């Protein structure tokens, strides 16, 4: 993994390398047998510093064996306050697109690559800040556990952060968007599309509509691939 600027430096003692104490290591081999157990354990996660400023861990939500798992980037302001994924502005677009595509949100599992809200205070507002490589890597432990337990037939990455966490490498979304990828190590198919919040950032009304229609088309393709999630 490449180091980034805000990644903690390692302490080197007598030739040995250790993480600073503030990054308490969870035993990786710890075995969870239910999502409930994992969700409870994640409530007190201190695997990276993001827990310090966030209100709470926002864990995934949905049927325990949903055939499709959607993966976002990280909770936003509303998600942080409500403790649920995709309930703010991006969630509203996501819900609308799913509905138009005939996919029932209640039948899918929705989670994020990073489970704590990362932000920068700006007056009374909290501005979203992108998680770095270290935070994505540390949090992938939870996502991997969700994938292992839910066993979706299709895992959908919404945006670059989710794609990185799902595929384990940096990818160019435009190159693989809309393809059904074989992910043998996940025992699932993968699908990559844009993050719904990118639709809000389109420069004008026409491109917003075009991008939204493309996103709905992706959701329809998902519904055709896994008809069990159709409303
Ligand atoms: N953006 C995300 O990636 N996830 C959320 O839960 C909300 C906004």
Boltz pocket constraint, residues with backbone or C-beta under 6 A from the ligand:
constraints:
  - pocket:
      binder: B
      contacts: [[A, 72], [A, 73], [A, 74], [A, 75], [A, 76], [A, 79], [A, 84], [A, 85], [A, 86], [A, 87], [A, 88], [A, 90], [A, 91], [A, 111], [A, 112], [A, 158], [A, 197]]
      max_distance: 6.0
